Structures are given as C-alpha cells and as structure tokens.
Amino acid sequence: MKDAFGAPQSLLVLGGTSEIALATARRLVARRTRTVWLAGRPSPDLEAAAAALRGLRPESDAVTVRTVPFDALDPSAHEEALGKVFAEGDVDMVLLAFGVLGDQGRDEAAPLAAVRVAQTNYTGAVSAGLICANALRAQGHGSLVVLSSVAGERVRRANFIYGSSKAGLDAFAQGLGDALHGSGVHVMVVRPGFVRTRMTAGRTEAPMATTPEAVAHAIEQGLWRRSETVWVPGAMRLVMSALRHVPRTVFRRLPL
C-alpha cells in the first residue's frame, strides 16, 4: 500500500533499462519505495540496473530489487510473467516505460521494421497494460503510469511511424483510465517532449529538450497530485495545443 504521504511502497517497471524509468525508480527508492521489480529482456544491463538500485540504500534499510523476464514483442508470455509479480503481493505502482524510436527512413522502406515499432510501442503496451490494469483493479488500488510522448499529439512527417504508435498508446491509456474510474486505480499519462537519452543520442535536439531526471520529477509530482496527464516540460502543453490547430497544409511545411 502507499504510505501516508502517497508514495508507493512497491513498484513494477515495464522496460527495466529505460533511463526515464530508472530515474523515476531512483527518486522513489530515495523516498519510501521498498520493493522494485524491473521487467525487461534478460541482459547484463538489466542486472546492472537492479544492482544500482540496491546500492542506493544501506543494508540496514535495504530495498528489494528483482528482475523479471519480459519481452514486449511476446504478448503470449505477458500474463504468466506479470502474474508472478502480482502473486507475490500488491503492487502500488506500475510504470509502463518500454518503447523504441525506430528509424523513419529505414522503416518506411522496410515495412516489417515499421511493424516492429508499432508492435513494441502499441500492441505490447496494450497487452501488458490490460494485464496490469486488471491486477490493480482486483487489488482495489494502485497507479498505472504510461510513458507516452508529445509525438503522438500531432504526428509529424519526420517521425510518423513512431508518432502514430504513441498516438495509439496515448488514446489507449486515456480510455483505460476512464474504464478504471471509480475502481481505486489511478491512470496517469506522461507526455514528454524530446528527452536526452541513449535512444535519442545523435538526433537533432528539439526545442525545450528535457532529461530523464526532469521527467522523473514530473512523474513524482503527478503521482502526489493524482494527475491524469503530465506534460514535460509543462510548457509543452501550450505548444502542442497550438500545433493541434494549425491547418494541415501549413503544418506539413513547418520545419518540425
């Protein structure tokens, strides 16, 4: 259960090597989170991430961190993998943070590569999101935090494959939040702009670029406020509101 300050005692991260997810986990562990599950493809990076989180606390006040084999592209295995986590006890917060950016030029020329982006960012998230939502509903409490993107708000020519997958994820998460209203489960959609991570390294940085740590801070604040939507940085809300109303004939000529 969450403590008296609303901080989650237990956290399940879907996408256990995500820099944003790990920055969020570090903030929560530094507060009051006692148990963390990192779900992702088995790898040295996943184990290193778990070890780093364990090292944030002294042995006298240790945090329990466990890894869970999880592949977004294998929905048939999601229920068994995630079911084992919830079978261990209540989960206060699920952070759905996996996703791939893809390569727009390559993916347009190779449809199977584009499908892989869509299956990871959308289909895999639908599967894992519904499984976790049903488990949270059954326990009667908890937060499901879905890492979306401003890219899904108005899809650009430069990255419409990634953007369309995030648009689908964002709409799904909003609908799921409505479906869970009144159940005791809180769904929060997080929409960052350009985030400086390994995934975006080497790409042209967009205005108002942010960091994993800034997104993690916004997530923590959103949890405390029980927000339904969080923009990072906050000014992106105004920018995207304006861009949504730009006529398509004008929008396609903008240098975005």
C-alpha positions in Angstrom: 0.0 0.0 0.0 1.0 3.6 -0.5 2.2 5.3 2.7 0.6 8.3 4.5 2.4 10.6 2.0 1.0 8.8 -1.1 4.4 7.3 -2.0 4.3 3.8 -3.5 5.8 1.1 -1.3 6.2 -1.3 -4.3 7.0 -0.5 -8.0 6.8 -2.6 -11.1 8.7 -1.2 -14.1 7.9 -2.5 -17.6 11.0 -1.6 -19.5 13.6 -2.1 -16.8 16.5 -0.5 -18.6 14.6 2.7 -19.6 16.6 5.7 -18.5 13.4 7.6 -17.6 12.1 4.6 -15.7 15.3 4.2 -13.7 15.5 7.9 -12.9 11.9 7.5 -11.5 12.8 4.4 -9.6 15.8 6.2 -8.0 13.6 9.0 -6.8 11.0 6.7 -5.4 13.6 4.5 -3.7 15.2 7.5 -2.2 11.8 8.3 -0.6 9.9 5.3 0.7 9.6 2.6 -2.0 10.7 -0.7 -0.5 10.3 -3.2 -3.4 11.1 -2.8 -7.1 10.5 -5.2 -10.0 12.4 -4.5 -13.2 10.8 -6.3 -16.1 12.7 -6.5 -19.3 14.7 -8.7 -21.6 17.4 -10.6 -19.6 20.7 -8.8 -20.1 23.7 -7.5 -18.2 22.2 -4.0 -18.4 19.0 -5.2 -16.6 21.1 -6.8 -13.8 23.3 -3.8 -13.5 20.2 -1.5 -13.2 18.9 -3.7 -10.4 22.3 -3.7 -8.6 22.5 0.1 -8.9 19.0 0.5 -7.2 20.0 -1.9 -4.4 23.1 0.2 -3.8 21.0 3.3 -3.1 20.2 2.2 0.5 22.4 0.8 3.3 22.0 -2.9 4.2 20.2 -1.8 7.4 17.5 -0.2 5.3 17.7 -2.3 2.1 15.4 -2.1 -0.8 14.4 -5.4 -2.5 15.0 -5.3 -6.3 14.2 -8.2 -8.5 14.3 -8.7 -12.3 11.5 -10.3 -14.4 12.0 -11.7 -17.9 9.7 -9.6 -20.1 9.5 -9.0 -23.9 7.1 -6.5 -25.3 7.1 -8.4 -28.6 5.9 -11.7 -26.9 2.4 -10.9 -25.6 1.6 -14.6 -25.2 4.1 -14.7 -22.3 2.9 -11.4 -20.6 0.2 -12.9 -18.4 2.4 -15.5 -16.9 5.4 -13.2 -16.4 3.4 -10.3 -14.9 1.1 -12.6 -13.0 4.0 -13.9 -11.0 4.8 -10.4 -9.8 1.3 -9.7 -8.6 1.1 -13.2 -7.0 3.9 -12.0 -4.7 1.7 -9.3 -3.2 0.1 -5.9 -4.0 1.8 -3.6 -6.4 1.3 0.1 -5.7 2.6 1.5 -9.0 3.2 0.2 -12.5 5.4 2.3 -14.8 4.9 1.3 -18.4 8.1 2.7 -19.9 9.2 0.4 -22.8 9.3 1.6 -26.4 11.5 2.1 -29.4 12.1 5.1 -31.6 12.9 3.3 -34.8 14.5 4.9 -37.9 11.9 6.7 -40.0 13.8 6.5 -43.3 14.6 2.8 -42.9 11.2 1.9 -41.5 9.3 3.5 -44.4 11.4 1.4 -46.9 11.1 -1.8 -44.7 7.5 -2.3 -43.6 8.4 -5.2 -41.3 10.7 -2.8 -39.4 7.8 -0.4 -39.1 5.6 -3.1 -37.8 8.1 -3.9 -35.1 8.0 -0.3 -33.9 4.2 -0.5 -33.8 4.1 -3.9 -32.1 6.5 -2.8 -29.4 5.1 0.7 -28.7 1.4 -0.1 -29.1 0.5 -3.8 -29.3 2.9 -4.8 -26.5 1.7 -2.0 -24.3 -2.0 -2.9 -24.8 -1.3 -6.4 -23.7 0.8 -5.5 -20.7 -1.3 -2.6 -19.8 -4.5 -4.6 -19.6 -2.9 -7.4 -17.6 -1.6 -4.9 -15.1 -4.8 -2.9 -15.0 -6.9 -6.0 -14.3 -4.5 -7.0 -11.5 -4.6 -3.5 -10.0 -8.4 -3.4 -10.2 -8.5 -6.8 -8.4 -6.4 -5.5 -5.5 -8.5 -2.3 -5.4 -5.7 0.3 -5.5 -2.6 1.4 -7.3 -1.3 3.7 -10.1 -0.6 2.8 -13.7 1.8 5.4 -15.2 2.1 5.2 -19.0 5.0 6.9 -20.7 3.6 8.4 -23.9 5.1 11.3 -25.9 4.2 14.7 -27.4 5.0 13.0 -30.7 1.6 11.3 -30.6 -0.3 14.6 -30.1 0.3 15.8 -33.7 2.1 13.3 -35.8 4.9 14.8 -37.9 6.2 13.7 -41.3 9.6 13.3 -39.9 8.6 10.5 -37.5 5.0 9.5 -38.3 5.6 5.8 -37.7 6.8 6.3 -34.1 4.4 9.2 -33.6 1.4 7.1 -34.7 2.3 4.3 -32.4 2.5 6.8 -29.5 -0.8 8.3 -30.5 -2.4 4.9 -30.3 -0.8 4.2 -26.9 -1.9 7.6 -25.6 -5.5 7.1 -26.7 -5.5 3.6 -25.2 -4.2 4.8 -21.9 -6.8 7.6 -21.7 -9.6 5.1 -22.4 -8.2 2.7 -19.9 -8.2 5.5 -17.3 -11.9 6.1 -18.0 -12.6 2.4 -17.7 -10.9 2.2 -14.3 -12.5 5.3 -12.9 -14.1 4.6 -9.5 -12.1 1.3 -9.1 -9.5 2.8 -6.9 -6.9 2.6 -9.7 -5.3 5.8 -10.9 -4.0 6.0 -14.5 -1.6 8.8 -15.4 -0.4 9.6 -19.0 3.0 11.2 -19.2 3.8 13.2 -22.4 7.5 14.3 -22.5 9.0 16.2 -25.4 12.5 15.5 -26.6 14.4 13.7 -23.8 18.2 13.4 -23.9 18.7 9.6 -23.6 20.7 6.9 -25.3 17.7 6.4 -27.6 17.8 10.0 -28.9 21.6 10.3 -29.0 22.9 11.7 -32.3 19.5 13.1 -33.3 18.8 16.8 -33.8 17.7 18.2 -30.4 14.2 19.7 -30.4 13.4 23.0 -28.5 12.6 22.6 -24.8 14.5 19.3 -24.6 14.5 17.7 -21.2 16.2 15.0 -19.2 15.2 11.7 -17.7 15.6 13.2 -14.2 13.2 16.1 -15.1 10.6 13.6 -16.4 11.0 11.5 -13.2 10.4 14.6 -11.1 7.3 15.4 -13.0 6.1 11.8 -12.6 6.6 12.0 -8.8 4.7 15.3 -8.7 1.9 13.9 -10.8 1.5 10.9 -8.5 1.2 13.2 -5.5 -1.4 15.3 -7.2 -3.1 12.3 -8.8 -2.9 13.9 -12.2 -4.4 12.2 -15.2 -2.0 13.9 -17.7 1.5 15.2 -17.2 3.5 17.3 -19.8 7.2 17.6 -19.6 8.2 20.3 -19.6 4.8 21.9 -18.6 5.1 24.5 -21.4 4.7 21.7 -24.0 1.0 21.6 -23.2 0.6 25.1 -24.7 2.9 24.4 -27.7 1.0 21.2 -28.6 -2.3 22.9 -28.1 -1.3 25.5 -30.7 0.1 22.9 -33.1 -3.1 20.8 -33.0 -5.0 23.7 -34.6 -2.5 24.5 -37.3 -4.1 23.7 -40.7 -2.6 20.6 -42.3 -1.5 22.4 -45.4 0.5 24.7 -43.2 1.7 22.1 -40.7 3.3 19.9 -43.4 5.5 22.9 -44.4 6.8 23.6 -40.9 10.4 22.7 -40.1 9.5 20.1 -37.5 
